[in-house]
Amino acid sequence: MKLIIDDANVEAIKALYEYFPVDGVTTNPSILAKSGRNPYDVLSEIREIIGADAELHVQVISKKAEGMVAEAAKIREKLGTNTYIKIPTTREGLKAMKTLKAEGVNVTATAIYTAQQAFLAGKAGADYAAPYVNRIDNLGADGVATAKKIHDIYRKNNLHTEVLAASFKNTQQVLELAEYGVGAATVAADIIEGLLKNACVDSAIDAFTADFENLVGKGKTMENC
Ligand code: E4P
């Protein structure tokens, strides 16, 4: 399962790229709005940090298919042809997906709340489909189960689309989908950090250090003991 950063905070992305095994960045209009800056300025900085080959997913705003296709052209011109165009999975969105895929554009079907929507996005040729796990939970359904069901539908129908699970509230939701082997999860920076955060680990390492320093002296390591 690819692990993608669902964030537009340039500093957070830089830090995660330095330390964590991550595979790209997704954004949406609300995430970009948090930066308070011109979207293309922020996205260009992100592209520079992650490199030309990494996955960057950028969402369109238009409600009509023609507008979505025009936005896709501008996004690719500014951020590279490797950029994934996030298209909301609506009636107009499906039309845009079919057009874009016929032109060889990378497409991420987004705003997915049901397996029905995801099935159609797969049939329209989307490369990824993004079910909103936590938002589905909040509707009283099961977000993780929906993402798994979508993964199964794609595999059983020989559709090449991969699940790009999105909207996570906690690390357990992420892990359950990794265990199932869905294609990718896009996760906010703090939840990626949360995959590692554990006071037991910190205290175990502190105890190892204390024992070692008692043996050979403060500040010593295996390099200079
Ligand atoms: C990704 O495609 C979605 O835009 C995003 O994960 C939604 O996350 P949220 O439900 O935390 O806003």
py3Dmol code that shows the C-alpha trace and the ligand (Angstrom):
import py3Dmol

protein = """\
ATOM      1  CA  MET A   1       0.000   0.000   0.000  1.00  0.00           C
ATOM      2  CA  LYS A   2       1.392   3.386  -0.973  1.00  0.00           C
ATOM      3  CA  LEU A   3       1.474   5.937   1.830  1.00  0.00           C
ATOM      4  CA  ILE A   4       0.651   9.417   0.583  1.00  0.00           C
ATOM      5  CA  ILE A   5       0.600  12.703   2.483  1.00  0.00           C
ATOM      6  CA  ASP A   6      -2.829  14.394   2.514  1.00  0.00           C
ATOM      7  CA  ASP A   7      -1.597  17.895   3.263  1.00  0.00           C
ATOM      8  CA  ALA A   8      -0.392  21.143   1.694  1.00  0.00           C
ATOM      9  CA  ASN A   9       1.722  22.308   4.619  1.00  0.00           C
ATOM     10  CA  VAL A  10       5.093  22.721   2.945  1.00  0.00           C
ATOM     11  CA  GLU A  11       7.109  22.428   6.169  1.00  0.00           C
ATOM     12  CA  ALA A  12       5.244  19.284   7.241  1.00  0.00           C
ATOM     13  CA  ILE A  13       5.745  17.735   3.791  1.00  0.00           C
ATOM     14  CA  LYS A  14       9.475  18.553   3.864  1.00  0.00           C
ATOM     15  CA  ALA A  15       9.845  16.931   7.289  1.00  0.00           C
ATOM     16  CA  LEU A  16       7.891  13.815   6.327  1.00  0.00           C
ATOM     17  CA  TYR A  17       9.862  13.435   3.106  1.00  0.00           C
ATOM     18  CA  GLU A  18      13.112  13.600   5.046  1.00  0.00           C
ATOM     19  CA  TYR A  19      12.193  10.938   7.608  1.00  0.00           C
ATOM     20  CA  PHE A  20       9.294   8.777   6.437  1.00  0.00           C
ATOM     21  CA  PRO A  21       8.886   6.311   3.546  1.00  0.00           C
ATOM     22  CA  VAL A  22       6.162   8.247   1.720  1.00  0.00           C
ATOM     23  CA  ASP A  23       5.058   8.078  -1.911  1.00  0.00           C
ATOM     24  CA  GLY A  24       3.571  11.441  -2.803  1.00  0.00           C
ATOM     25  CA  VAL A  25       1.122  14.170  -1.825  1.00  0.00           C
ATOM     26  CA  THR A  26      -2.605  14.692  -2.279  1.00  0.00           C
ATOM     27  CA  THR A  27      -4.427  17.961  -1.789  1.00  0.00           C
ATOM     28  CA  ASN A  28      -7.998  19.153  -2.028  1.00  0.00           C
ATOM     29  CA  PRO A  29      -9.428  22.697  -2.193  1.00  0.00           C
ATOM     30  CA  SER A  30     -10.019  22.835   1.588  1.00  0.00           C
ATOM     31  CA  ILE A  31      -6.469  21.704   2.325  1.00  0.00           C
ATOM     32  CA  LEU A  32      -5.091  24.357  -0.071  1.00  0.00           C
ATOM     33  CA  ALA A  33      -7.317  27.009   1.526  1.00  0.00           C
ATOM     34  CA  LYS A  34      -5.585  26.421   4.876  1.00  0.00           C
ATOM     35  CA  SER A  35      -2.319  27.734   3.364  1.00  0.00           C
ATOM     36  CA  GLY A  36      -3.896  31.140   2.622  1.00  0.00           C
ATOM     37  CA  ARG A  37      -1.660  31.361  -0.467  1.00  0.00           C
ATOM     38  CA  ASN A  38      -2.123  31.100  -4.227  1.00  0.00           C
ATOM     39  CA  PRO A  39      -2.777  27.394  -4.951  1.00  0.00           C
ATOM     40  CA  TYR A  40      -0.194  27.178  -7.750  1.00  0.00           C
ATOM     41  CA  ASP A  41       2.507  28.790  -5.565  1.00  0.00           C
ATOM     42  CA  VAL A  42       1.962  26.160  -2.867  1.00  0.00           C
ATOM     43  CA  LEU A  43       1.633  23.273  -5.313  1.00  0.00           C
ATOM     44  CA  SER A  44       4.795  24.283  -7.195  1.00  0.00           C
ATOM     45  CA  GLU A  45       6.734  24.263  -3.911  1.00  0.00           C
ATOM     46  CA  ILE A  46       5.323  20.844  -3.094  1.00  0.00           C
ATOM     47  CA  ARG A  47       6.297  19.580  -6.561  1.00  0.00           C
ATOM     48  CA  GLU A  48       9.829  20.845  -5.994  1.00  0.00           C
ATOM     49  CA  ILE A  49      10.091  19.068  -2.620  1.00  0.00           C
ATOM     50  CA  ILE A  50       8.778  15.719  -3.808  1.00  0.00           C
ATOM     51  CA  GLY A  51      10.411  15.734  -7.268  1.00  0.00           C
ATOM     52  CA  ALA A  52       9.066  15.384 -10.790  1.00  0.00           C
ATOM     53  CA  ASP A  53       8.429  11.635 -10.564  1.00  0.00           C
ATOM     54  CA  ALA A  54       6.463  11.499  -7.313  1.00  0.00           C
ATOM     55  CA  GLU A  55       2.687  11.412  -7.240  1.00  0.00           C
ATOM     56  CA  LEU A  56       0.974  14.764  -6.741  1.00  0.00           C
ATOM     57  CA  HIS A  57      -2.845  14.798  -6.764  1.00  0.00           C
ATOM     58  CA  VAL A  58      -4.682  18.076  -7.418  1.00  0.00           C
ATOM     59  CA  GLN A  59      -8.449  18.554  -7.452  1.00  0.00           C
ATOM     60  CA  VAL A  60     -10.518  20.512  -9.986  1.00  0.00           C
ATOM     61  CA  ILE A  61     -13.228  22.979  -8.967  1.00  0.00           C
ATOM     62  CA  SER A  62     -15.514  23.185 -12.022  1.00  0.00           C
ATOM     63  CA  LYS A  63     -18.899  21.461 -11.817  1.00  0.00           C
ATOM     64  CA  LYS A  64     -19.128  20.829 -15.575  1.00  0.00           C
ATOM     65  CA  ALA A  65     -17.028  18.238 -17.429  1.00  0.00           C
ATOM     66  CA  GLU A  66     -15.657  20.756 -19.959  1.00  0.00           C
ATOM     67  CA  GLY A  67     -14.406  22.997 -17.154  1.00  0.00           C
ATOM     68  CA  MET A  68     -12.833  20.032 -15.350  1.00  0.00           C
ATOM     69  CA  VAL A  69     -10.971  19.047 -18.528  1.00  0.00           C
ATOM     70  CA  ALA A  70      -9.756  22.624 -19.049  1.00  0.00           C
ATOM     71  CA  GLU A  71      -8.536  22.775 -15.418  1.00  0.00           C
ATOM     72  CA  ALA A  72      -6.717  19.468 -15.890  1.00  0.00           C
ATOM     73  CA  ALA A  73      -4.781  20.925 -18.834  1.00  0.00           C
ATOM     74  CA  LYS A  74      -3.707  23.949 -16.767  1.00  0.00           C
ATOM     75  CA  ILE A  75      -2.751  21.806 -13.750  1.00  0.00           C
ATOM     76  CA  ARG A  76      -0.601  19.541 -15.937  1.00  0.00           C
ATOM     77  CA  GLU A  77       1.011  22.513 -17.658  1.00  0.00           C
ATOM     78  CA  LYS A  78       1.963  24.070 -14.302  1.00  0.00           C
ATOM     79  CA  LEU A  79       2.801  20.957 -12.273  1.00  0.00           C
ATOM     80  CA  GLY A  80       3.849  18.317 -14.773  1.00  0.00           C
ATOM     81  CA  THR A  81       2.088  15.620 -16.747  1.00  0.00           C
ATOM     82  CA  ASN A  82       2.714  13.122 -13.958  1.00  0.00           C
ATOM     83  CA  THR A  83       0.179  14.998 -11.803  1.00  0.00           C
ATOM     84  CA  TYR A  84      -3.030  13.131 -10.947  1.00  0.00           C
ATOM     85  CA  ILE A  85      -6.178  15.135 -11.613  1.00  0.00           C
ATOM     86  CA  LYS A  86      -8.719  14.633  -8.837  1.00  0.00           C
ATOM     87  CA  ILE A  87     -12.212  14.605 -10.294  1.00  0.00           C
ATOM     88  CA  PRO A  88     -15.292  14.441  -8.034  1.00  0.00           C
ATOM     89  CA  THR A  89     -17.295  11.321  -8.882  1.00  0.00           C
ATOM     90  CA  THR A  90     -20.470  12.989 -10.139  1.00  0.00           C
ATOM     91  CA  ARG A  91     -22.342  12.608 -13.435  1.00  0.00           C
ATOM     92  CA  GLU A  92     -20.237  15.419 -14.959  1.00  0.00           C
ATOM     93  CA  GLY A  93     -17.142  14.006 -13.288  1.00  0.00           C
ATOM     94  CA  LEU A  94     -17.606  10.628 -14.991  1.00  0.00           C
ATOM     95  CA  LYS A  95     -17.789  12.375 -18.363  1.00  0.00           C
ATOM     96  CA  ALA A  96     -14.573  14.272 -17.590  1.00  0.00           C
ATOM     97  CA  MET A  97     -12.853  11.066 -16.426  1.00  0.00           C
ATOM     98  CA  LYS A  98     -13.665   9.299 -19.693  1.00  0.00           C
ATOM     99  CA  THR A  99     -12.352  12.255 -21.720  1.00  0.00           C
ATOM    100  CA  LEU A 100      -9.185  12.602 -19.666  1.00  0.00           C
ATOM    101  CA  LYS A 101      -8.421   8.881 -19.734  1.00  0.00           C
ATOM    102  CA  ALA A 102      -8.865   8.842 -23.531  1.00  0.00           C
ATOM    103  CA  GLU A 103      -6.130  11.516 -23.568  1.00  0.00           C
ATOM    104  CA  GLY A 104      -3.858   9.479 -21.273  1.00  0.00           C
ATOM    105  CA  VAL A 105      -4.195  11.799 -18.261  1.00  0.00           C
ATOM    106  CA  ASN A 106      -3.710  10.402 -14.729  1.00  0.00           C
ATOM    107  CA  VAL A 107      -7.075  10.523 -12.948  1.00  0.00           C
ATOM    108  CA  THR A 108      -8.049  10.155  -9.301  1.00  0.00           C
ATOM    109  CA  ALA A 109     -11.789   9.821  -8.758  1.00  0.00           C
ATOM    110  CA  THR A 110     -12.603  11.593  -5.527  1.00  0.00           C
ATOM    111  CA  ALA A 111     -15.486  12.453  -3.176  1.00  0.00           C
ATOM    112  CA  ILE A 112     -16.431   8.778  -3.026  1.00  0.00           C
ATOM    113  CA  TYR A 113     -18.944   7.862  -0.335  1.00  0.00           C
ATOM    114  CA  THR A 114     -20.315   4.641  -1.852  1.00  0.00           C
ATOM    115  CA  ALA A 115     -19.065   1.519  -3.601  1.00  0.00           C
ATOM    116  CA  GLN A 116     -21.591   2.251  -6.349  1.00  0.00           C
ATOM    117  CA  GLN A 117     -19.807   5.507  -7.179  1.00  0.00           C
ATOM    118  CA  ALA A 118     -16.442   3.750  -7.067  1.00  0.00           C
ATOM    119  CA  PHE A 119     -17.645   1.039  -9.457  1.00  0.00           C
ATOM    120  CA  LEU A 120     -18.584   3.712 -12.005  1.00  0.00           C
ATOM    121  CA  ALA A 121     -15.264   5.532 -11.547  1.00  0.00           C
ATOM    122  CA  GLY A 122     -13.474   2.246 -12.206  1.00  0.00           C
ATOM    123  CA  LYS A 123     -15.515   1.658 -15.346  1.00  0.00           C
ATOM    124  CA  ALA A 124     -14.698   5.232 -16.466  1.00  0.00           C
ATOM    125  CA  GLY A 125     -11.016   4.282 -16.295  1.00  0.00           C
ATOM    126  CA  ALA A 126      -9.870   6.213 -13.208  1.00  0.00           C
ATOM    127  CA  ASP A 127      -6.398   5.219 -11.987  1.00  0.00           C
ATOM    128  CA  TYR A 128      -7.363   5.730  -8.360  1.00  0.00           C
ATOM    129  CA  ALA A 129     -10.658   6.023  -6.511  1.00  0.00           C
ATOM    130  CA  ALA A 130     -10.711   7.782  -3.157  1.00  0.00           C
ATOM    131  CA  PRO A 131     -13.326   6.594  -0.652  1.00  0.00           C
ATOM    132  CA  TYR A 132     -13.591   8.960   2.324  1.00  0.00           C
ATOM    133  CA  VAL A 133     -13.204   6.485   5.172  1.00  0.00           C
ATOM    134  CA  ASN A 134     -13.899   8.691   8.170  1.00  0.00           C
ATOM    135  CA  ARG A 135     -16.659  10.698   6.517  1.00  0.00           C
ATOM    136  CA  ILE A 136     -18.372   7.398   5.631  1.00  0.00           C
ATOM    137  CA  ASP A 137     -18.063   6.335   9.290  1.00  0.00           C
ATOM    138  CA  ASN A 138     -19.677   9.610  10.299  1.00  0.00           C
ATOM    139  CA  LEU A 139     -22.700   8.764   8.146  1.00  0.00           C
ATOM    140  CA  GLY A 140     -23.236   5.638  10.219  1.00  0.00           C
ATOM    141  CA  ALA A 141     -21.723   3.297   7.623  1.00  0.00           C
ATOM    142  CA  ASP A 142     -18.353   1.525   7.748  1.00  0.00           C
ATOM    143  CA  GLY A 143     -15.588   3.414   5.922  1.00  0.00           C
ATOM    144  CA  VAL A 144     -12.917   0.739   6.153  1.00  0.00           C
ATOM    145  CA  ALA A 145     -15.358  -1.960   4.988  1.00  0.00           C
ATOM    146  CA  THR A 146     -16.445   0.246   2.078  1.00  0.00           C
ATOM    147  CA  ALA A 147     -12.828   0.730   0.985  1.00  0.00           C
ATOM    148  CA  LYS A 148     -12.234  -3.036   1.161  1.00  0.00           C
ATOM    149  CA  LYS A 149     -15.408  -3.727  -0.805  1.00  0.00           C
ATOM    150  CA  ILE A 150     -14.303  -1.298  -3.534  1.00  0.00           C
ATOM    151  CA  HIS A 151     -10.890  -3.008  -3.709  1.00  0.00           C
ATOM    152  CA  ASP A 152     -12.661  -6.377  -4.169  1.00  0.00           C
ATOM    153  CA  ILE A 153     -14.992  -5.012  -6.856  1.00  0.00           C
ATOM    154  CA  TYR A 154     -12.015  -3.766  -8.868  1.00  0.00           C
ATOM    155  CA  ARG A 155     -10.096  -7.010  -8.601  1.00  0.00           C
ATOM    156  CA  LYS A 156     -13.116  -9.221  -9.387  1.00  0.00           C
ATOM    157  CA  ASN A 157     -13.999  -7.119 -12.452  1.00  0.00           C
ATOM    158  CA  ASN A 158     -10.419  -6.867 -13.707  1.00  0.00           C
ATOM    159  CA  LEU A 159     -10.491  -3.097 -13.470  1.00  0.00           C
ATOM    160  CA  HIS A 160      -7.042  -1.547 -13.146  1.00  0.00           C
ATOM    161  CA  THR A 161      -8.251   1.132 -10.702  1.00  0.00           C
ATOM    162  CA  GLU A 162      -6.624   1.156  -7.259  1.00  0.00           C
ATOM    163  CA  VAL A 163      -8.232   2.292  -4.027  1.00  0.00           C
ATOM    164  CA  LEU A 164      -6.651   5.484  -2.686  1.00  0.00           C
ATOM    165  CA  ALA A 165      -8.330   5.508   0.696  1.00  0.00           C
ATOM    166  CA  ALA A 166      -8.719   9.005   2.152  1.00  0.00           C
ATOM    167  CA  SER A 167     -10.158  10.882   5.129  1.00  0.00           C
ATOM    168  CA  PHE A 168      -8.618   9.106   8.100  1.00  0.00           C
ATOM    169  CA  LYS A 169      -9.232   9.859  11.725  1.00  0.00           C
ATOM    170  CA  ASN A 170      -6.784   7.398  13.251  1.00  0.00           C
ATOM    171  CA  THR A 171      -3.874   5.085  12.511  1.00  0.00           C
ATOM    172  CA  GLN A 172      -5.907   1.909  13.066  1.00  0.00           C
ATOM    173  CA  GLN A 173      -8.076   2.710  10.020  1.00  0.00           C
ATOM    174  CA  VAL A 174      -4.872   3.084   7.973  1.00  0.00           C
ATOM    175  CA  LEU A 175      -3.389  -0.168   9.254  1.00  0.00           C
ATOM    176  CA  GLU A 176      -6.523  -2.197   8.562  1.00  0.00           C
ATOM    177  CA  LEU A 177      -6.367  -1.146   4.916  1.00  0.00           C
ATOM    178  CA  ALA A 178      -2.636  -1.888   4.709  1.00  0.00           C
ATOM    179  CA  GLU A 179      -3.388  -5.373   6.052  1.00  0.00           C
ATOM    180  CA  TYR A 180      -5.999  -5.793   3.302  1.00  0.00           C
ATOM    181  CA  GLY A 181      -3.567  -4.599   0.637  1.00  0.00           C
ATOM    182  CA  VAL A 182      -5.470  -1.695  -0.912  1.00  0.00           C
ATOM    183  CA  GLY A 183      -3.426   0.323  -3.401  1.00  0.00           C
ATOM    184  CA  ALA A 184      -2.823   3.480  -1.388  1.00  0.00           C
ATOM    185  CA  ALA A 185      -3.861   5.546   1.599  1.00  0.00           C
ATOM    186  CA  THR A 186      -3.590   9.296   1.770  1.00  0.00           C
ATOM    187  CA  VAL A 187      -3.138  10.436   5.329  1.00  0.00           C
ATOM    188  CA  ALA A 188      -2.746  13.801   7.080  1.00  0.00           C
ATOM    189  CA  ALA A 189       0.756  14.604   8.365  1.00  0.00           C
ATOM    190  CA  ASP A 190      -0.161  14.266  12.060  1.00  0.00           C
ATOM    191  CA  ILE A 191      -1.698  10.821  11.531  1.00  0.00           C
ATOM    192  CA  ILE A 192       1.404   9.656   9.609  1.00  0.00           C
ATOM    193  CA  GLU A 193       3.471  10.797  12.611  1.00  0.00           C
ATOM    194  CA  GLY A 194       0.966   8.922  14.788  1.00  0.00           C
ATOM    195  CA  LEU A 195       1.835   5.640  13.037  1.00  0.00           C
ATOM    196  CA  LEU A 196       5.146   5.812  14.905  1.00  0.00           C
ATOM    197  CA  LYS A 197       4.380   7.722  18.084  1.00  0.00           C
ATOM    198  CA  ASN A 198       4.554   5.396  21.091  1.00  0.00           C
ATOM    199  CA  ALA A 199       5.673   6.230  24.636  1.00  0.00           C
ATOM    200  CA  CYS A 200       6.661   2.575  25.236  1.00  0.00           C
ATOM    201  CA  VAL A 201       9.196   2.762  22.399  1.00  0.00           C
ATOM    202  CA  ASP A 202      10.651   5.997  23.771  1.00  0.00           C
ATOM    203  CA  SER A 203      11.007   4.588  27.267  1.00  0.00           C
ATOM    204  CA  ALA A 204      12.551   1.307  25.987  1.00  0.00           C
ATOM    205  CA  ILE A 205      15.174   3.275  24.039  1.00  0.00           C
ATOM    206  CA  ASP A 206      15.862   5.546  27.029  1.00  0.00           C
ATOM    207  CA  ALA A 207      16.472   2.454  29.199  1.00  0.00           C
ATOM    208  CA  PHE A 208      18.894   0.995  26.624  1.00  0.00           C
ATOM    209  CA  THR A 209      20.795   4.294  26.522  1.00  0.00           C
ATOM    210  CA  ALA A 210      20.974   4.549  30.325  1.00  0.00           C
ATOM    211  CA  ASP A 211      22.303   0.983  30.665  1.00  0.00           C
ATOM    212  CA  PHE A 212      24.918   1.585  27.969  1.00  0.00           C
ATOM    213  CA  GLU A 213      26.069   4.876  29.494  1.00  0.00           C
ATOM    214  CA  ASN A 214      26.361   3.217  32.920  1.00  0.00           C
ATOM    215  CA  LEU A 215      28.695   0.727  31.292  1.00  0.00           C
ATOM    216  CA  VAL A 216      30.950   3.011  29.248  1.00  0.00           C
ATOM    217  CA  GLY A 217      30.180   6.617  30.178  1.00  0.00           C
ATOM    218  CA  LYS A 218      27.802   9.453  29.383  1.00  0.00           C
ATOM    219  CA  GLY A 219      27.421  10.399  25.723  1.00  0.00           C
ATOM    220  CA  LYS A 220      29.253   7.277  24.517  1.00  0.00           C
ATOM    221  CA  THR A 221      27.935   5.264  21.555  1.00  0.00           C
ATOM    222  CA  MET A 222      29.119   2.222  19.621  1.00  0.00           C
ATOM    223  CA  GLU A 223      31.173   4.642  17.547  1.00  0.00           C
ATOM    224  CA  ASN A 224      33.387   5.907  20.379  1.00  0.00           C
ATOM    225  CA  CYS A 225      33.144   3.566  23.405  1.00  0.00           C
TER     226      CYS A 225
END
"""
ligand_1 = """\
12
E4P
C -8.786 13.155 -0.186
O -9.009 12.874 -1.362
C -9.799 13.882 0.579
O -9.895 15.139 -0.018
C -9.456 14.045 2.033
O -8.766 12.927 2.510
C -10.665 14.334 2.882
O -10.264 14.292 4.225
P -11.162 14.902 5.405
O -12.405 14.085 5.487
O -10.304 14.778 6.613
O -11.446 16.319 5.019
"""
view = py3Dmol.view(width=600, height=400)
view.addModel(protein, "pdb")
view.setStyle({"model": 0}, {"cartoon": {"style": "trace"}})
view.addModel(ligand_1, "xyz")
view.setStyle({"model": 1}, {"stick": {}})
view.zoomTo()
view.show()
